[in-house]
Amino acid sequence: MKYNNKSARYQTSGLALAVGASLLLSGCATTNNPQDPFEKFNRAMFTFNDAVDRNALKPVATAYKEVTPSFLQTGVNNFFGNLSDLWSSANNFAQFKGRDGMSDLTRFALNSTFGLAGVLDIATPAGLRKHNEDLGQTLGYWGIPSGPYLMLPILGPSTVRDTVALPGDWWGDAWTHVNDVPWRNGGIVLRAVDQRASVLDASNLLEDAALDRYEFIRDGYLQRRASKVLDTDKAQERSEKVQGQIDKVQEKVTERLEKLGVKKPETPGQDADPDAPAAPAGSAPATDSAPNNPPVPAPVSSGTATK
């Protein structure tokens, strides 16, 4: 496979011009939403993207999903996902996440060789987790704010920071360096169709729901990007691992106590009075039944006269 840096530079320049035009246009329309000051422009671009999707991309993706065998769809998804692991590894190293960087690099090497150029994903069953880091996340890691929300033509949801990072992500995509133009462009279209087909069910549910799809997509994108930059998913994963280890230790302790004939102490009832004095040593434990004492006769009323 041949690569051509010159063609990649041309594509990067075109993308940068398109992004610059979007930013220029977006500056003409503002709203009171601090996260979405360009809402008027963004909604217009959302309407345009939605029309393109309904009339072109979604029908093609639907036909692709219905006609293409599932194993071929999986192979296409694995192939392009394997290429993304290489750029993800570079971004992990740029964020000083050496362990994750080596994991993604090992994934790429393993799937590119034993996985038949990435068509087979043998790294995931081997325990190598995919991380999906990009340049926008790297800039966020180094403290660059996301900036306002932007809806880009064709490309979809973004922010000012992620938009600035797009040329770098484009260059970091190994497929854009393929020298053969028909193969390169065909692969770009195939990847777009495959990605759209993978979210058909979710998009259908979203279209049927009675809500503002623009706000739903915007809020979901901003929250997801923030969590990826802050690695909240990894923090949750670490918390779940720690809790799982604690549960395993508790189970082992319980099993060992049962083997030794020691019963697990019961939790005292919620009705017990915490302020009640402790029973003296050697005394019989208290029970819920009434004490076995003889009945006490009722006192004679003082107002009763005796004859």
Long-range contacts (C-beta under 8 A, 24 or more apart in sequence): 1-178, 1-179, 2-178, 2-179, 2-180, 3-174, 3-177, 3-178, 3-179, 4-177, 4-178, 4-179, 5-177, 7-176, 7-177, 7-179, 7-181, 7-184, 8-170, 8-171, 8-176, 8-177, 11-170, 11-176, 12-167, 12-170, 12-171, 15-166, 15-167, 15-170, 16-166, 16-167, 18-152, 18-153, 19-152, 19-163, 19-164, 19-166, 19-167, 22-150, 22-152, 22-153, 22-163, 23-150, 23-160, 23-163, 26-148, 26-150, 35-148, 35-149, 35-218, 35-222, 36-148, 36-149, 36-218, 37-148, 38-148, 38-149, 38-150, 41-151, 42-149, 42-150, 42-151, 42-214, 42-218, 43-151, 43-214, 45-151, 45-152, 45-153, 46-151, 46-214, 46-217, 48-153, 49-151, 49-153, 49-154, 49-156, 52-154, 53-196, 57-192, 57-193, 57-196, 58-196, 58-200, 58-203, 60-193, 60-196, 61-193, 61-194, 61-196, 61-197, 61-200, 62-197, 62-200, 64-193, 64-194, 64-197, 65-197, 65-200, 73-194, 73-197, 75-119, 75-120, 76-190, 76-191, 76-194, 77-194, 77-198, 78-111, 78-115, 78-118, 78-119, 78-120, 78-121, 79-117, 79-118, 79-119, 80-118, 80-175, 80-187, 80-191, 80-194, 81-118, 81-121, 81-130, 82-107, 82-108, 82-111, 82-112, 82-115, 82-117, 82-118, 82-121, 83-108, 83-118, 83-173, 83-174, 83-175, 84-132, 84-173, 85-111, 85-130, 86-172, 86-174, 87-134, 87-169, 87-172, 87-173, 87-174, 88-130, 88-131, 88-132, 88-133, 88-134, 90-172, 91-133, 91-134, 91-135, 91-137, 91-138, 91-172, 92-131, 92-133, 94-138, 94-141, 95-133, 95-137, 95-138, 95-141, 95-142, 97-133, 100-131, 100-133, 103-128, 103-129, 103-131, 104-130, 104-131, 104-133, 132-228, 134-162, 134-165, 134-169, 134-172, 135-165, 135-168, 135-169, 135-172, 136-161, 136-162, 136-165, 136-169, 136-225, 137-225, 137-228, 137-229, 138-165, 139-164, 139-165, 140-225, 140-229, 141-229, 146-222, 146-225, 146-226, 146-229, 149-218, 149-221, 149-222, 151-218, 157-217, 157-218, 157-221, 159-222, 159-225, 162-225
